[in-house]
Amino acid sequence: MPWTPEHLRTMYSLPLWQGGGGQHARVKFAGRSTVYQDAAYWAPLIATYTGMSREEICGLECLDFDFASEIPFLLVQKNMTKSKDGVKPAGLKRLSRHRVMPLHPELIELGLQDYVRNIEAEGHKMIFPELYLADAKYGGGGEKVPAFGGRRFYAIAWRFIMDATHAKHPLPETAGGKKSDFQSQRTFNMSVLAAPGVSETLIADHMGHARKGTGPRNYDRRALTLGQKRELSERLEVLVRETPVVTNHVPRQSIVTLLPLNQRSRVGSAEGRNAAERFCAD
């Protein structure tokens, strides 16, 4: 089930994006307007406005971003952060997942460039270094946190964000009871792009899906023929036109405020909730 614009607006109304507490209190109102930035803050936003998968986002490196181009973009590519053996770059499910993603203006407005610069200034290669700390320690429920990357993000941040959102606005669910999850943002993104008149090839390239048909697979080389800039510009135009802006109520931050590295993205349950034991309970 996809997220709806209303559910996304509810999620981005949580204290994590509006101003709340620190470690393990990110979805609790704390009587102050402090907004901390890390994977908990940025990974959902990137998913909303790009349709990238959890592992793609959580494995991004600073060098994957180009903010200096006329059309800012990020690269979804193999890198060492997602390497499985520490020798070869990894991180693509299939070749079609290698792609250039134009950045929605809302991500720029919210300060993604400043965040990436701050992380790079700390000396990190990956944009969410807290997800790759060798010392995993423990999650909010006392359980051992999964190793690295997207699985750790889910354990220490996402399930608490989902639960807090569900408490305010029950999440869409299938007939079998499966609620909208992180991958459902990818469903949301593709659904809003699939508007009348939008090329299926454009959508496939944006989502990292294999093209269908002999022509699109073998002969459509628009970026090589007319230039990457034009192709990116066309995709960005569609992205901006069709994607609802669900974060216009999120405060713009003049400075990037970071928690100590071992405290970042540790969200904790909302007031009166225990997401570690009763996840998305009614």
C-alpha positions, 0 to 999 in steps of 0.5 A: 500500500502506498503512502498518501500525501495526507499520511506523509504530511502527518509524518513530517508533522512529527517533532523529529521534523518540527522540533523535539527532543534528542536521543530516544526522544525524537518523536516527543515534543520537548518544549523546544524547537531543536531539529537534529539532522541525520538518517532519521531526518533525511532518509524519509525525505529523500525517499519521498522525493526520489522513490529510491529504496531504503538500502540505496538511500542508506548507502549513499556517499558524499561523492554521490551528490553534485550540487554544483551542476545547473540541475543538482543530482545524485548518483545511484551507483555501486560504492564501497559503503555498500561493499559486502567484502570490503574489496569490491564496490556493491549496492545495485540489485541490477544494472538498471538501478544505476541511474542519475537522479535529479534532486527535487527543489524541496530537498535543496530548500530543506538544506540537503546540501548543507547537511552533506557538506557538514558530514563531509567536513566531519571526515565521513565518506557516507552521508549517514555514518551512524548507520555504519559504526562498528560498535552497534550497541543496542536499540531503543528496546534493548535488543542488539541492532542489526549490522549496518545500513538500511537494516539498522536504520529500520531498527533504530529509527524507521519503525518508531517513525512509522508507529508515531505516524500511525498513532496520529493517522492510521496507516493504509494497509492491505486486506491481509493487514500489511501496513505502508512501510518504507518501500511504500514510499517507492510505490507512492513516488511511482504512482504520482509519476504515472500520470497521463502523458508521462513516458513509461521509459522516463518512469522506468529510468527514474525508478531503476526498472528495466525498460520494456520493449525492443525500442526502449531497451535497444534504441532509446538513448535520449541522454546520449543523443540530446545531452544529459542536461536536457534529459535531467531537465525533462525528468525534473520537470515531471518530478516537480509537476506530479509530486505533491509537496508534503513538507511545506510545513517543515521548518527550514533550518539555517544551521545543521544541528548534529547529535554526537555520532553514536546518538544519531538516528536513535528515535525512541517511541512517541509519548504513550507508545512502545514501538519496540514491543507493540509496533503500529498497535491500534 
